[in-house]
């Protein structure tokens, strides 16, 4: 089973607070290594908390654990991951002259692993 979604990487408040403690702390690492999925998509795809999925973009692929987004903060069809090593692997290197690669609205394919 695979399905196309739109990925919105960004910073979380928990990630912002954790940066003062260091990027290699358990709290910071758990924040950047978790994919948020809308509760409706979690149910529709029969995904369980902590289950691992593969995300593939034009430029890379990652394996990541999933969690249900809180309430209605993430509509079906969109995914969220905090900026970090995993999200960077899905972004291309072209900055279109801005110095920053495109990091919002990435088309990705989600596949359940196993």
Secondary structure, DSSP 8 states (H G I E B T S, - for coil): -EEEEEEEEE--HHHHHHTTT-TTSHHHHHHHTEEEE-HHHHHHTT--TT-EEEEE-SS-EEEEEEEE-STTSS-TTEEEEESSHHHHHTS-S--TTTTS---EEEEEEEEE--
